[in-house]
């Protein structure tokens, strides 16, 4: 499918720069240390957490509306 044919009369979309200015790696010696860090920054950090934004970002969900 050619997206240009489908994009007729659609609004312009500008993403903007979504990159962070700096990333850091934080290591915890104990689970208690990780929980304390999580409490201090106000963002939940778990064993499954791969990354966070600080301050916490809210993710806006995009909803598709078919007006046909």
Long-range contacts (C-beta under 8 A, 24 or more apart in sequence): 20-53, 23-51
